[in-house]
Structure formats: C-alpha cells, structure tokens
C-alpha cells in the first residue's frame, strides 16, 4: 500500500472491491483444497488452551445426542456421509456467492486500463461459478438442511454419532472439530468433545493412522482459531508440531510431500533448541517403531477431512 499518497474515492472503492474478492477467493479455496489441517495427539501429549468461539448468532438448536448403539453402524455412516456432503456444498456455495457479490460493480471499471485485471478476474469467476452453482443446486436440493447453519448442525451431530459407533473417518473429522454451527459452543459440548477426541486420538495412534499425525502437524494457533472445539485439545505448541512432522517424515516415500516436511522442519527463522529436537527425535523413533512401522508408506498428504472441502 502507498502510505504517502492520497487516493481518489474511486481508487479507494476499487481497492475495497479487490480486497473483498481476494478474501472471498481465499476462503473459498480453503474450503476446496487440502488446506490447513489440524488437531490432536496422544493423550499424554495433548496441550489445553481456552477455546476460541464465534460470536453468538441465531442458529438451529442442537438436540441431545442419541446413544451411539441406538442406530446401526452402517446407518450412522451413511448419515454422516450425506451430512458431510451437504455441509461441503453449502460452504462452497456461500464462498462463491460472496465473491460474485463483490464483482457486481465491476462494470464501473470496464474500459479503464488500470482495472483490466480486476474486471477480467470477475468475468472469469462469474462464468466459472455460474456453471458450478447450477450443479450445486441439484445437490443442495437433496439435502434435508435448507440453510448453511442447519447443514453445519447436521454435520456435527452425524459426525459425532458415527464416530461413537467406531467409524474412523468420522472420528478424524470429529477430532478436527471444524463445524461452523454459527454460535458459541457450550461448556458441556467442549467437555464432551475433549474427552471423546482424546479417546479417538489415542486409538488412531495405536492403530498407526497417519491422518491423526497430519492433524497434529498442522495444529498451529492459526488453524486452531478456526474451531471453537480444537482449542480444548491442543494449543499449537511448536515442539509437538515438530514431532508430528518428523514422525510423518519417517513414513513418507520420496516426493513433494517428503520435501515439504523437510523444508518445514528446518524453520530457520525460529529453530528449536538442539536439545529439544534431540529429545523429540527420540520420541519419534520410539513411536514409529511401536505404532507406525507396519503402516503403509505415504506418497501424499493424508486426507484429514479437508481434501474434499471440509475444514476451515
């Protein structure tokens, strides 16, 4: 930004529009790509911090969770899968809608050489999103939820039920804790989440599930802040993140993901003390041999309930 020059009103409006479009694009991209992942470690390595919660706003009530044994495993899994797909669709639609709204005034800048890139970007988005929104409409019509808030509540409840019935995919999603229910979590919900997520995390480590390690690797303070639940389980401690990075590195095949882990582990701007890294490396060696030596080697980043749109 130019701090020394006064800007005309028109240029100020343009900058606001551009910023709005880019922010919308960022949020939509984070929903579509394997964006930041996060959360959870074995119980003995879990740190706790106060949870961050969104501001209060109207939302459907969350009914008490049914006993996990009251519905067959397959039915809970089916409900979870459908609820997850609906939440993805609503998140994607909301992200595109916000960007299209920001581009509605782009016609005012047509013909101005300074704003060619902005206008072209809006035109491309409008065309791409228009086609995608048509296909999303049919998907959303099949959802019981009629709003984003309802879809998020359904996703939370279905995930928790399926997780309680030993669906490991649901357990990973639940530990991730990213449900945009549009209201603060109650203390009871946070307590339940912490207890259940710790159990699912411990079980995932015991079975050598790489997904839980990836969740912990990216459990930075920025990622934790996206969920009002995740902060009850971890606090983004750098040594824990380093441990998860090195544990994953032991299980990767040569390729881009392996190089990414190595680059992140170096962290030249804020390196860990040598003694701290040495102690962490010993933990990694023991944990790998105990739980992950027989797990399939990794070529790519494990799916942690975000690759298909679920997440931040």
Secondary structure by P-SEA (a helix, b strand, c coil): ccccccccaaaaaaaaaaaaaaaaaaaaaaaccccccccccccccccccbbbbcccccccccccccccccccaaaaaaaaaaaaaaaaaaaaaaaaaaaaaaaccccccccccccaaaaaaaaaaaaaaaaaaaaaaaaaaacccccaaaaaaaaaaaaaaaaaacaaaaaaaaaaccccccccccaaaaaaaaaaaaaaaaaaaaaccaaaaaaaaaccaaaaaacccccccccccaaaaaaaaaaaaaaccccaaaaaaaaaaacccccccaaaaaaaaaaaaaaaaacccccccccccccccccccccc
